[in-house]
Amino acid sequence: MKVELGTLKDKAEDVAAFLEPRVGTKPTVDGSAVEIDDESIRKGVKARHVKTYLKRFLFTNDLRKNYRVQVKGQELTVQELELSEKEEEEREKVKEKLEEAEKEEKGEREEPEKLEEKAPEPEKKEEEAKPKKKEEKPKAKKEEKGKPKAKKAKGASKKKEKDDS
């Protein structure tokens, strides 16, 4: 079985290491291809299973959105997807937003004292000015009940209860 990595040839060693425990044998790396001996593959592992393993590898390395895995007989091919200009721009915008959000989070964690100083005081006053909610009556009833009643034994009939009283 042969896996053509194409533009992922720099990760060929990682792919081989990832596939080794799943396939049951150590694949050999040859440039941009990973080869697995068909005779030494664990029983029941087919090309379709190896495709799933490759997709999992791509996902764990955040490459799944950029690559496609195709199977033709005993040969698998990992192809890089070509994006349109609009898609590339959208992905760049999303990445920039994520980076900005991460920077803000790091800034908040590093300097919590400065953020407290910046917090406006009028908000605190508004909270105090709001009327407090009335205490809920169901809570009070639960406290008054005390101990829970004992459960009846299974099979106890109403006739026995009547006889006891």
ZAGU-139189 format. One record per residue: residue number from 1; chain; y, x, z of N, C-alpha, C in turn. Coordinates in pm, 1 decimal, padded with zeros to 6 digits. Atoms other than C-alpha are relative to their C-alpha. Layout:
(NUM,A,(Y,X,Z),(Y,X,Z),(Y,X,Z)),
...
END
This chain:
(1,A,(-00116.5,00085.7,00000.0),(00000.0,00000.0,00000.0),(00123.0,00090.5,00000.0)),
(2,A,(-00118.5,-00082.8,00014.0),(00341.8,00135.1,-00090.8),(00124.2,-00083.7,00029.4)),
(3,A,(-00125.3,00066.4,-00032.5),(00685.9,00045.1,00044.2),(00113.1,00083.8,-00057.1)),
(4,A,(-00115.5,-00067.3,00060.2),(00984.1,00141.9,-00173.1),(00123.9,-00040.0,00079.2)),
(5,A,(-00114.9,00029.0,-00084.9),(01293.3,00171.8,00047.9),(00133.7,00001.2,-00074.2)),
(6,A,(-00124.2,-00002.5,00077.2),(01558.3,00239.6,-00215.2),(00112.6,00067.3,00077.4)),
(7,A,(-00116.4,-00057.7,-00068.3),(01894.5,00291.3,-00042.8),(-00024.3,00024.2,00148.7)),
(8,A,(00034.5,-00022.1,-00141.9),(01724.9,00289.9,00299.4),(-00083.5,00126.0,00019.8)),
(9,A,(00087.1,-00117.3,-00009.0),(01553.5,00623.2,00230.5),(00032.5,00088.5,00119.6)),
(10,A,(-00034.5,-00079.6,-00117.2),(01742.9,00785.6,00518.9),(-00066.5,-00054.1,00127.0)),
(11,A,(00068.0,00058.7,-00116.1),(01559.5,00549.6,00758.7),(-00151.3,-00004.5,-00019.8)),
(12,A,(00143.4,00002.6,00031.3),(01212.6,00618.8,00614.1),(-00085.2,00038.0,00120.9)),
(13,A,(00075.4,-00041.8,-00119.6),(01093.0,00799.0,00929.4),(-00001.2,-00111.3,00104.1)),
(14,A,(-00007.6,00110.3,-00095.8),(01212.6,00509.6,01147.5),(-00090.8,-00115.4,-00041.9)),
(15,A,(00086.3,00106.9,00051.0),(01033.0,00257.4,00925.0),(-00146.5,00036.0,00024.4)),
(16,A,(00138.1,-00043.7,-00021.3),(00711.5,00460.6,00943.4),(-00038.2,-00010.2,00147.0)),
(17,A,(00027.2,00009.0,-00144.0),(00735.2,00482.7,01321.9),(-00011.1,-00145.6,00044.6)),
(18,A,(00002.6,00142.2,-00034.4),(00802.1,00107.7,01341.0),(-00130.5,-00065.7,-00046.7)),
(19,A,(00120.5,00061.3,00056.4),(00504.1,00018.2,01119.7),(-00129.3,00052.2,00061.7)),
(20,A,(00122.4,-00063.2,-00048.5),(00253.6,00255.2,01283.7),(-00078.7,-00085.6,00100.0)),
(21,A,(00080.8,00078.2,-00094.4),(00152.7,00043.1,01587.1),(-00041.9,-00136.8,-00054.7)),
(22,A,(00029.1,00132.4,00054.4),(00156.6,-00277.9,01384.6),(-00109.5,00002.4,-00105.9)),
(23,A,(00096.0,-00011.9,00108.2),(-00054.3,-00154.1,01095.2),(-00128.3,00066.8,00048.1)),
(24,A,(00118.2,-00064.7,-00055.9),(-00291.6,00061.1,01299.1),(-00022.8,00140.1,-00051.8)),
(25,A,(00011.1,-00135.4,00052.1),(-00237.8,00389.7,01113.4),(00140.0,00055.5,-00023.4)),
(26,A,(-00130.7,-00060.5,00022.8),(00042.7,00637.8,01062.1),(00028.5,00007.4,-00149.9)),
(27,A,(-00037.1,-00006.4,00141.4),(00214.8,00583.8,00725.9),(00057.5,00137.1,-00035.5)),
(28,A,(-00056.6,-00125.8,00046.0),(00314.2,00885.3,00519.4),(00130.9,-00026.7,-00072.0)),
(29,A,(-00131.5,00014.5,00060.6),(00674.9,00933.5,00408.5),(00009.0,00093.3,-00118.7)),
(30,A,(-00012.8,-00078.6,00121.9),(00736.5,01050.5,00053.1),(00133.2,-00035.9,-00065.7)),
(31,A,(-00133.1,00027.5,00055.6),(01109.3,01060.1,-00032.7),(00051.9,-00135.2,00044.6)),
(32,A,(-00050.7,00133.5,-00033.9),(01229.8,00700.6,-00050.7),(-00112.9,-00101.8,00008.4)),
(33,A,(00115.2,00089.6,-00007.5),(00877.6,00554.8,-00021.8),(-00082.7,00030.2,00124.7)),
(34,A,(00092.1,-00012.0,-00112.5),(00641.3,00493.5,00267.3),(-00134.5,-00049.8,-00049.7)),
(35,A,(00132.9,00037.4,00048.7),(00269.8,00488.7,00183.3),(-00095.9,-00016.2,00116.3)),
(36,A,(00099.2,00030.7,-00102.7),(-00007.1,00336.8,00390.2),(-00135.3,-00005.4,-00069.3)),
(37,A,(00134.2,00002.1,00057.9),(-00376.0,00402.6,00316.6),(-00061.8,-00136.9,00022.2)),
(38,A,(00058.0,00134.2,-00008.5),(-00544.7,00071.0,00239.2),(-00126.6,-00003.3,00084.9)),
(39,A,(00125.7,-00005.1,-00073.9),(-00873.6,00181.8,00398.2),(00022.5,00008.9,00150.1)),
(40,A,(-00022.9,-00021.1,-00143.1),(-00719.3,00276.3,00731.0),(00083.3,-00109.8,00065.1)),
(41,A,(-00078.7,00110.4,-00055.9),(-00512.0,-00039.7,00774.5),(-00089.0,-00085.9,00089.0)),
(42,A,(00071.8,00085.9,-00094.2),(-00616.4,-00254.3,01068.0),(-00049.2,-00124.8,-00072.9)),
(43,A,(00061.5,00113.2,00068.9),(-00843.5,-00540.4,00962.1),(00089.6,-00123.9,00011.5)),
(44,A,(-00077.9,00123.0,00000.6),(-00655.1,-00854.7,00862.3),(00146.5,00018.1,-00034.6)),
(45,A,(-00140.5,-00024.2,00033.1),(-00318.7,-00689.7,00787.0),(00014.5,00002.0,-00152.0)),
(46,A,(-00021.5,00011.2,00143.7),(-00197.7,-00787.2,00441.8),(00143.6,00038.5,-00032.9)),
(47,A,(-00134.5,-00036.0,00044.2),(00108.7,-00706.2,00235.8),(00103.6,-00099.0,00053.6)),
(48,A,(-00090.5,00103.1,-00051.4),(00265.0,-01032.9,00350.6),(00038.3,00028.9,00146.0)),
(49,A,(-00027.9,-00035.2,-00139.1),(00235.0,-00920.0,00715.0),(00094.5,00119.6,00007.6)),
(50,A,(-00085.2,-00118.6,00000.9),(00392.6,-00583.7,00635.4),(00142.8,-00040.1,-00037.6)),
(51,A,(-00132.7,00050.7,00036.1),(00681.4,-00771.7,00472.6),(00070.2,-00054.9,00123.8)),
(52,A,(-00057.4,00055.6,-00122.7),(00736.8,-00958.0,00798.1),(00041.7,00111.5,00095.4)),
(53,A,(-00034.2,-00112.7,-00086.6),(00730.8,-00629.9,00990.9),(00126.9,00069.3,-00048.4)),
(54,A,(-00120.2,-00063.5,00055.3),(00989.7,-00481.6,00755.3),(00124.0,-00084.3,00026.8)),
(55,A,(-00113.4,00088.5,-00027.1),(01213.7,-00785.2,00795.7),(00041.0,00009.4,00147.5)),
(56,A,(-00029.9,-00015.2,-00141.9),(01187.2,-00748.6,01174.2),(00071.5,00132.6,00026.5)),
(57,A,(-00066.3,-00129.9,-00012.3),(01279.9,-00381.1,01144.6),(00146.1,-00010.3,-00043.5)),
(58,A,(-00137.0,00016.4,00049.9),(01585.9,-00471.6,00937.9),(00085.1,-00079.8,00097.9)),
(59,A,(-00074.8,00082.7,-00094.5),(01688.2,-00737.2,01188.4),(00037.7,00078.6,00124.6)),
(60,A,(-00028.8,-00075.5,-00122.1),(01661.4,-00505.9,01489.2),(00105.3,00107.7,-00022.4)),
(61,A,(-00100.6,-00101.1,00032.4),(01882.8,-00253.7,01309.6),(00124.9,-00059.8,-00064.0)),
(62,A,(-00115.7,00072.0,00055.0),(02140.7,-00517.1,01201.3),(00018.9,00025.6,-00148.9)),
(63,A,(-00005.3,-00022.2,00144.3),(02056.2,-00464.8,00832.8),(-00053.9,-00119.1,-00078.1)),
(64,A,(00069.0,00112.2,00065.1),(01885.3,-00797.1,00757.4),(00090.3,-00073.1,-00098.6)),
(65,A,(-00091.6,00072.2,00087.5),(02194.7,-00955.5,00600.8),(00026.6,00075.1,-00130.1)),
(66,A,(-00033.1,-00082.7,00116.0),(02229.3,-00668.7,00355.3),(-00119.6,00033.4,-00088.3)),
(67,A,(00119.2,-00040.5,00075.0),(01867.9,-00626.5,00236.5),(-00097.3,-00116.1,-00017.9)),
(68,A,(00103.8,00097.2,00030.7),(01586.1,-00828.4,00082.0),(-00130.8,00077.2,-00017.8)),
(69,A,(00131.8,-00063.4,00013.2),(01212.0,-00748.2,00095.5),(-00082.7,-00085.0,-00096.3)),
(70,A,(00082.0,00070.0,00098.3),(00993.9,-00839.7,-00204.3),(-00139.6,00060.9,-00004.1)),
(71,A,(00138.9,-00044.4,00008.3),(00615.8,-00822.0,-00242.6),(-00051.0,-00026.4,-00140.7)),
(72,A,(00068.0,00013.5,00129.6),(00437.0,-00757.6,-00572.6),(-00134.7,00068.1,00013.2)),
(73,A,(00134.3,-00055.9,-00018.9),(00066.3,-00712.5,-00518.1),(-00006.2,00080.8,00128.1)),
(74,A,(00006.6,-00089.1,-00116.3),(00024.4,-00414.3,-00285.1),(00124.3,00087.8,00009.4)),
(75,A,(-00122.8,-00078.4,-00003.4),(00377.0,-00282.8,-00342.5),(00114.7,-00085.0,00052.6)),
(76,A,(-00115.4,00068.2,-00058.2),(00676.4,-00384.0,-00133.0),(00126.2,00074.6,-00038.5)),
(77,A,(-00126.1,-00060.0,00038.8),(01035.4,-00324.6,-00232.1),(00110.6,-00053.1,00090.8)),
(78,A,(-00115.3,00038.2,-00081.1),(01340.7,-00324.1,-00007.1),(00123.7,00020.3,-00087.2)),
(79,A,(-00115.9,-00006.1,00087.8),(01648.7,-00408.7,-00213.1),(00126.7,-00032.6,00076.6)),
(80,A,(-00129.3,00028.6,-00059.7),(02010.5,-00396.9,-00109.5),(00064.4,-00114.0,-00077.3)),
(81,A,(-00064.8,00113.5,00063.7),(02194.6,-00721.7,-00177.2),(00140.1,00038.0,-00044.0)),
(82,A,(-00135.1,-00023.1,00048.4),(02507.2,-00706.9,-00387.8),(00085.9,-00119.0,00039.4)),
(83,A,(-00087.9,00106.0,-00047.0),(02790.5,-00905.3,-00233.7),(00117.6,-00017.3,-00094.8)),
(84,A,(-00120.5,00023.2,00078.5),(03075.4,-01068.3,-00417.2),(00120.5,00048.9,00080.3)),
(85,A,(-00120.3,-00050.1,-00067.0),(03429.1,-00958.8,-00334.4),(00040.4,-00090.4,00116.1)),
(86,A,(-00037.1,00095.4,-00105.4),(03493.4,-01274.6,-00131.8),(-00087.0,00019.9,00123.2)),
(87,A,(00091.7,-00019.5,-00112.1),(03184.7,-01221.4,00083.6),(00030.4,00129.1,00074.6)),
(88,A,(-00033.3,-00126.8,-00064.0),(03279.3,-00858.1,00147.7),(00127.3,-00013.7,00084.2)),
(89,A,(-00124.2,00019.7,-00073.7),(03631.0,-00960.0,00253.1),(-00024.0,-00080.9,00126.5)),
(90,A,(00031.0,00082.4,-00117.0),(03493.5,-01227.9,00487.1),(-00071.0,00081.8,00107.2)),
(91,A,(00072.1,-00083.3,-00097.1),(03255.4,-00981.3,00651.2),(00093.3,00100.9,00065.9)),
(92,A,(-00096.9,-00094.7,-00057.0),(03536.4,-00729.1,00697.9),(00089.3,-00069.0,00101.4)),
(93,A,(-00084.8,00075.0,-00092.6),(03755.2,-00994.1,00861.8),(-00075.3,-00030.1,00128.8)),
(94,A,(00080.6,00030.6,-00118.1),(03473.8,-01095.0,01095.9),(-00019.9,00124.8,00084.1)),
(95,A,(00017.2,-00125.5,-00073.6),(03409.7,-00731.8,01189.0),(00127.3,00038.1,00073.9)),
(96,A,(-00127.5,-00033.1,-00063.8),(03779.3,-00676.2,01261.6),(00024.5,-00088.8,00121.7)),
(97,A,(-00018.3,00092.1,-00112.2),(03793.3,-00985.0,01483.4),(-00090.7,00038.2,00116.6)),
(98,A,(00092.7,-00040.1,-00105.0),(03484.7,-00871.3,01674.5),(00046.6,00127.3,00070.4)),
(99,A,(-00049.4,-00124.8,-00058.5),(03630.1,-00523.7,01726.3),(00120.1,-00026.1,00089.2)),
(100,A,(-00116.8,00033.7,-00081.8),(03958.2,-00670.7,01854.2),(-00042.9,-00067.5,00129.6)),
(101,A,(00048.6,00069.3,-00119.1),(03770.9,-00898.2,02093.1),(-00064.1,00098.6,00097.7)),
(102,A,(00063.0,-00100.1,-00085.9),(03567.2,-00603.1,02224.6),(00104.5,00086.3,00069.0)),
(103,A,(-00106.6,-00081.0,-00059.8),(03883.1,-00399.1,02280.3),(00068.6,-00076.4,00112.0)),
(104,A,(-00063.6,00081.1,-00103.4),(04040.9,-00685.9,02473.7),(-00087.9,-00010.4,00123.1)),
(105,A,(00091.8,00009.1,-00113.3),(03730.5,-00724.6,02689.8),(-00002.7,00130.4,00078.5)),
(106,A,(00000.8,-00129.3,-00067.9),(03724.7,-00353.0,02766.0),(00128.8,00019.7,00078.0)),
(107,A,(-00129.3,-00011.5,-00067.8),(04094.2,-00363.1,02854.4),(00003.4,-00084.1,00125.6)),
(108,A,(00002.5,00087.4,-00116.6),(04037.8,-00654.6,03094.0),(-00087.9,00058.0,00109.0)),
(109,A,(00091.9,-00054.7,-00099.3),(03748.2,-00482.7,03266.0),(00054.6,00126.4,00064.3)),
(110,A,(-00049.9,-00125.3,-00053.3),(03925.5,-00151.0,03308.2),(00118.1,-00019.8,00093.6)),
(111,A,(-00121.7,00018.0,-00078.0),(04251.8,-00285.9,03452.0),(00014.1,-00143.4,00050.7)),
(112,A,(-00010.4,00136.8,-00048.7),(04190.1,-00610.9,03643.9),(00124.2,-00022.3,00086.2)),
(113,A,(-00116.5,00014.9,-00086.3),(04481.9,-00544.1,03883.8),(00124.2,-00034.6,-00081.4)),
(114,A,(-00116.7,00026.7,00083.5),(04740.5,-00542.4,03604.1),(-00002.9,-00142.0,-00052.8)),
(115,A,(00009.5,00135.9,00050.3),(04611.3,-00871.4,03470.0),(00037.9,-00100.2,00107.6)),
(116,A,(-00035.3,00090.3,-00108.6),(04649.5,-01034.1,03811.3),(00150.9,-00003.5,00019.7)),
(117,A,(-00144.8,-00005.0,-00014.3),(05009.5,-00917.9,03827.8),(00068.6,-00079.6,-00109.9)),
(118,A,(-00058.1,00069.9,00112.7),(05080.0,-01068.3,03485.7),(-00020.2,-00151.1,00008.7)),
(119,A,(00028.5,00143.1,-00008.2),(04937.4,-01408.2,03582.7),(00122.8,-00075.3,00050.9)),
(120,A,(-00118.4,00074.8,-00040.4),(05219.0,-01664.8,03605.2),(-00023.8,-00077.7,00129.1)),
(121,A,(00011.6,00068.6,-00127.3),(05281.1,-01810.5,03949.1),(00016.0,-00150.4,-00011.7)),
(122,A,(-00015.0,00144.9,00007.7),(05388.7,-02159.2,03833.1),(-00132.1,-00073.9,-00015.4)),
(123,A,(00129.3,00065.0,00013.6),(05029.0,-02237.5,03741.9),(-00062.7,-00025.5,00136.7)),
(124,A,(00054.2,00018.2,-00134.5),(04927.8,-02188.1,04104.1),(00068.0,-00116.2,00069.1)),
(125,A,(-00074.2,00109.2,-00062.2),(05199.5,-02426.1,04217.8),(-00043.1,-00133.7,-00056.4)),
(126,A,(00043.7,00124.2,00061.5),(05085.2,-02689.6,03970.5),(-00133.1,-00044.2,00058.4)),
(127,A,(00129.1,00033.9,-00057.3),(04735.2,-02674.1,04111.8),(00016.5,-00058.1,00139.4)),
(128,A,(-00024.4,00051.0,-00134.0),(04867.2,-02729.1,04463.3),(00065.1,-00136.9,-00004.5)),
(129,A,(-00071.6,00126.1,00009.5),(05085.6,-03016.9,04348.4),(-00093.0,-00114.3,-00041.1)),
(130,A,(00091.8,00105.0,00043.1),(04792.5,-03206.6,04199.5),(-00065.5,-00064.1,00121.8)),
(131,A,(00065.4,00066.6,-00114.1),(04644.9,-03469.5,04432.3),(-00147.3,00038.8,00005.4)),
(132,A,(00139.8,-00037.2,-00016.9),(04311.5,-03373.4,04575.5),(-00087.8,-00122.3,-00020.2)),
(133,A,(00093.1,00110.0,00024.3),(04012.1,-03582.5,04477.6),(-00052.6,-00052.1,00133.4)),
(134,A,(00057.2,00059.3,-00120.0),(03878.7,-03823.7,04734.1),(-00142.4,00049.1,00016.3)),
(135,A,(00136.1,-00044.2,-00024.3),(03559.0,-03721.2,04899.1),(-00096.1,-00106.1,-00051.2)),
(136,A,(00096.1,00092.6,00056.8),(03262.5,-03875.5,04730.7),(-00083.8,-00063.0,00110.2)),
(137,A,(00075.0,00073.5,-00101.9),(03087.7,-04141.6,04936.3),(-00149.6,00029.2,-00004.8)),
(138,A,(00144.5,-00025.4,-00000.1),(02732.4,-04068.6,04815.6),(-00039.4,00122.5,00081.9)),
(139,A,(00032.1,-00118.2,-00079.7),(02744.8,-03725.9,04979.6),(-00006.1,-00035.3,00147.8)),
(140,A,(-00003.4,00039.0,-00140.3),(02836.0,-03881.3,05312.2),(-00124.1,-00081.0,00035.7)),
(141,A,(00117.6,00081.2,-00027.2),(02549.6,-04130.2,05286.3),(-00124.0,00087.1,00013.5)),
(142,A,(00116.2,-00088.1,-00006.2),(02299.7,-03854.8,05222.9),(-00006.2,00072.1,00133.8)),
(143,A,(-00002.7,-00070.3,-00128.0),(02411.4,-03673.7,05536.1),(-00039.9,-00092.5,00113.9)),
(144,A,(00030.7,00095.0,-00106.2),(02376.0,-03989.7,05746.3),(-00147.8,-00035.9,00003.0)),
(145,A,(00138.8,00042.5,00006.6),(02021.3,-04061.9,05631.3),(-00090.2,00080.6,00092.5)),
(146,A,(00081.4,-00082.4,-00088.2),(01871.5,-03770.8,05822.2),(-00130.4,00038.5,-00065.7)),
(147,A,(00130.4,-00042.4,00049.9),(01499.4,-03708.3,05779.5),(-00050.4,-00095.9,-00108.2)),
(148,A,(00057.3,00088.0,00103.4),(01321.7,-03837.6,05468.5),(-00120.3,-00075.3,00055.8)),
(149,A,(00112.8,00082.4,-00045.5),(01062.4,-04110.1,05512.1),(-00129.8,00065.7,-00043.6)),
(150,A,(00131.0,-00054.8,00033.1),(00696.8,-04013.6,05512.5),(-00057.3,-00077.3,-00118.3)),
(151,A,(00059.3,00063.7,00116.9),(00510.7,-04083.7,05191.5),(-00129.1,-00069.6,00039.2)),
(152,A,(00122.9,00074.4,-00026.2),(00232.4,-04337.2,05185.7),(-00117.8,00072.7,-00061.5)),
(153,A,(00121.0,-00061.9,00052.3),(-00118.4,-04212.9,05133.7),(-00045.8,-00077.2,-00122.6)),
(154,A,(00049.2,00066.5,00120.3),(-00273.6,-04287.4,04797.7),(-00111.5,-00097.3,00037.1)),
(155,A,(00103.8,00098.6,-00023.6),(-00485.9,-04595.8,04796.1),(00030.9,-00092.3,00116.2)),
(156,A,(-00037.5,00088.2,-00111.0),(-00307.7,-04752.2,05091.9),(00048.2,-00131.4,-00059.4)),
(157,A,(-00035.7,00129.3,00058.2),(-00279.5,-05119.9,05017.9),(00100.3,-00071.8,00089.3)),
(158,A,(-00099.3,00078.8,-00075.0),(-00021.2,-05372.9,05125.6),(-00066.1,-00079.1,00111.1)),
(159,A,(00072.2,00077.7,-00101.7),(-00286.8,-05562.4,05321.8),(-00007.2,00077.8,00130.5)),
(160,A,(00008.7,-00082.6,-00119.4),(-00329.7,-05271.4,05564.7),(00134.7,00006.2,00070.9)),
(161,A,(-00134.1,-00003.0,-00060.2),(00046.6,-05257.6,05620.7),(00027.8,-00129.9,00072.2)),
(162,A,(-00020.8,00130.4,-00063.3),(00053.0,-05628.8,05698.3),(-00081.0,-00010.7,00128.2)),
(163,A,(00087.1,00006.7,-00117.1),(-00237.1,-05594.0,05942.1),(00057.0,00083.8,00114.5)),
(164,A,(-00055.0,-00088.7,-00101.8),(-00064.0,-05308.7,06126.3),(00121.1,-00062.9,00067.5)),
(165,A,(-00122.1,00055.3,-00059.1),(00254.6,-05509.3,06185.1),(-00019.5,-00127.3,00070.2)),
END
